[in-house]
Amino acid sequence: MTGNGTGDTEALREEIRRTRVELGETMEALAAKADVKARLKESAEQARERVREQAAQTVARVRGQAVQNVARVRGQAVQNVARVRGQTVQNVARVRGQAVRRAEVARTQAHDKGELVRRNPVPWAAIAAGAVATVVVLMIVRGRRR
């Protein structure tokens, strides 16, 4: 200690002042911890912000996946269209071939039947004569009924 005691007094006052500041800071910290409403509000705000960030990330991820899926489906559609076109061309060629073959068969059969009639006209003439005779008989029978 000094002879007049002012040095110790000043040191004590300075220490009291620092203690008061520390005590004030400690009280503020305790008051903040004790303020449940404010702590909940802050916690809710932080949670809201986290949810917003997660939602934005999810939206970006889903959009990216949607773009990829659209591109993939378009590619598949183009492939399917090309495949169906190829099959259609093949089917048309096959059906045309069948039609040509059937037309040729029909032409040949018609030609053969015409030749048969030209070579042997008697059965056809007999059928025609029978038809004429039938018509004449029917006309006579009808004429008598009147």
C-alpha positions as CSV (number, residue, x, y, z in Angstrom):
1,M,0.0,0.0,0.0
2,T,1.0,3.5,-0.6
3,G,1.3,6.0,2.1
4,N,-1.8,8.0,1.3
5,G,-4.0,4.9,0.3
6,T,-5.2,6.5,-3.0
7,G,-3.5,3.9,-5.1
8,D,-5.3,1.0,-3.5
9,T,-8.5,2.9,-3.6
10,E,-8.2,3.5,-7.3
11,A,-7.3,-0.1,-7.9
12,L,-10.3,-1.2,-5.9
13,R,-12.6,1.1,-7.8
14,E,-11.2,-0.1,-11.1
15,E,-11.8,-3.7,-10.0
16,I,-15.3,-2.9,-8.8
17,R,-16.0,-1.2,-12.2
18,R,-14.7,-4.3,-14.1
19,T,-16.7,-6.6,-11.9
20,R,-19.9,-4.6,-12.4
21,V,-19.3,-4.7,-16.2
22,E,-18.8,-8.5,-16.1
23,L,-21.7,-8.9,-13.8
24,G,-23.9,-6.8,-16.2
25,E,-22.7,-9.0,-19.1
26,T,-23.5,-12.1,-17.1
27,M,-26.9,-10.8,-16.2
28,E,-27.6,-10.0,-19.9
29,A,-26.6,-13.5,-20.8
30,L,-28.8,-15.0,-18.1
31,A,-31.7,-12.8,-19.1
32,A,-31.3,-13.9,-22.7
33,K,-31.3,-17.5,-21.7
34,A,-34.3,-16.9,-19.4
35,D,-36.3,-15.2,-22.2
36,V,-37.8,-18.4,-23.6
37,K,-40.2,-16.5,-25.9
38,A,-37.3,-14.8,-27.7
39,R,-35.3,-18.0,-27.8
40,L,-38.2,-19.8,-29.3
41,K,-38.8,-17.1,-31.8
42,E,-35.1,-17.2,-32.9
43,S,-35.2,-21.0,-33.1
44,A,-38.3,-20.9,-35.2
45,E,-36.8,-18.3,-37.6
46,Q,-33.7,-20.5,-38.0
47,A,-35.8,-23.6,-38.6
48,R,-37.9,-21.6,-41.2
49,E,-34.7,-20.5,-43.0
50,R,-33.4,-24.1,-43.0
51,V,-36.7,-25.3,-44.5
52,R,-36.6,-22.6,-47.1
53,E,-33.1,-23.6,-48.1
54,Q,-34.0,-27.3,-48.2
55,A,-37.1,-26.5,-50.3
56,A,-35.1,-24.5,-52.8
57,Q,-32.5,-27.3,-53.0
58,T,-35.3,-29.9,-53.5
59,V,-37.0,-27.8,-56.2
60,A,-33.7,-27.4,-58.0
61,R,-33.0,-31.1,-57.8
62,V,-36.6,-32.1,-58.9
63,R,-36.4,-29.7,-61.9
64,G,-33.1,-31.2,-62.9
65,Q,-34.5,-34.7,-62.7
66,A,-37.6,-33.6,-64.7
67,V,-35.4,-32.1,-67.4
68,Q,-33.4,-35.3,-67.6
69,N,-36.6,-37.4,-67.7
70,V,-38.1,-35.3,-70.4
71,A,-34.9,-35.7,-72.5
72,R,-34.9,-39.5,-71.9
73,V,-38.6,-39.9,-72.8
74,R,-38.2,-37.8,-75.9
75,G,-35.3,-40.0,-77.0
76,Q,-37.4,-43.1,-76.4
77,A,-40.3,-41.6,-78.3
78,V,-38.0,-40.9,-81.3
79,Q,-36.7,-44.4,-81.2
80,N,-40.2,-45.9,-81.0
81,V,-41.4,-43.7,-83.9
82,A,-38.5,-44.9,-86.0
83,R,-39.1,-48.5,-85.0
84,V,-42.8,-48.3,-85.8
85,R,-42.2,-46.6,-89.1
86,G,-39.8,-49.3,-90.1
87,Q,-42.3,-52.0,-89.1
88,T,-45.0,-50.2,-91.1
89,V,-42.8,-50.0,-94.2
90,Q,-42.1,-53.8,-93.8
91,N,-45.8,-54.6,-93.3
92,V,-46.9,-52.5,-96.3
93,A,-44.3,-54.3,-98.5
94,R,-45.5,-57.7,-97.2
95,V,-49.2,-56.8,-97.8
96,R,-48.4,-55.5,-101.3
97,G,-46.6,-58.7,-102.1
98,Q,-49.5,-60.8,-100.9
99,A,-52.0,-58.6,-102.9
100,V,-49.9,-59.0,-106.1
101,R,-49.7,-62.8,-105.6
102,R,-53.4,-63.1,-105.0
103,A,-54.2,-60.9,-108.0
104,E,-52.0,-63.1,-110.1
105,V,-53.7,-66.2,-108.8
106,A,-57.2,-64.7,-109.5
107,R,-56.1,-63.7,-113.0
108,T,-54.8,-67.1,-113.7
109,Q,-57.9,-68.8,-112.4
110,A,-60.1,-66.5,-114.5
111,H,-58.0,-67.2,-117.6
112,D,-58.2,-71.0,-117.0
113,K,-62.0,-70.9,-116.6
114,G,-62.4,-68.8,-119.8
115,E,-60.2,-71.3,-121.6
116,L,-62.4,-74.2,-120.3
117,V,-65.6,-72.5,-121.6
118,R,-63.9,-71.8,-125.0
119,R,-62.8,-75.4,-125.3
120,N,-66.0,-77.0,-124.3
121,P,-69.0,-74.6,-124.8
122,V,-71.7,-77.4,-124.9
123,P,-72.4,-77.6,-121.1
124,W,-72.7,-73.8,-121.0
125,A,-75.0,-73.8,-124.0
126,A,-77.1,-76.5,-122.4
127,I,-77.4,-74.4,-119.2
128,A,-78.4,-71.3,-121.3
129,A,-81.0,-73.3,-123.2
130,G,-82.4,-74.7,-120.0
131,A,-82.7,-71.2,-118.6
132,V,-84.5,-70.0,-121.7
133,A,-86.9,-73.0,-121.6
134,T,-87.6,-72.3,-118.0
135,V,-88.5,-68.7,-118.7
136,V,-90.8,-69.7,-121.6
137,V,-92.6,-72.3,-119.5
138,L,-93.1,-69.8,-116.7
139,M,-94.5,-67.2,-119.2
140,I,-96.9,-69.8,-120.6
141,V,-98.1,-70.8,-117.1
142,R,-98.6,-67.2,-116.2
143,G,-100.5,-66.5,-119.3
144,R,-103.0,-69.3,-118.7
145,R,-103.8,-68.1,-115.1
146,R,-105.0,-64.7,-116.4
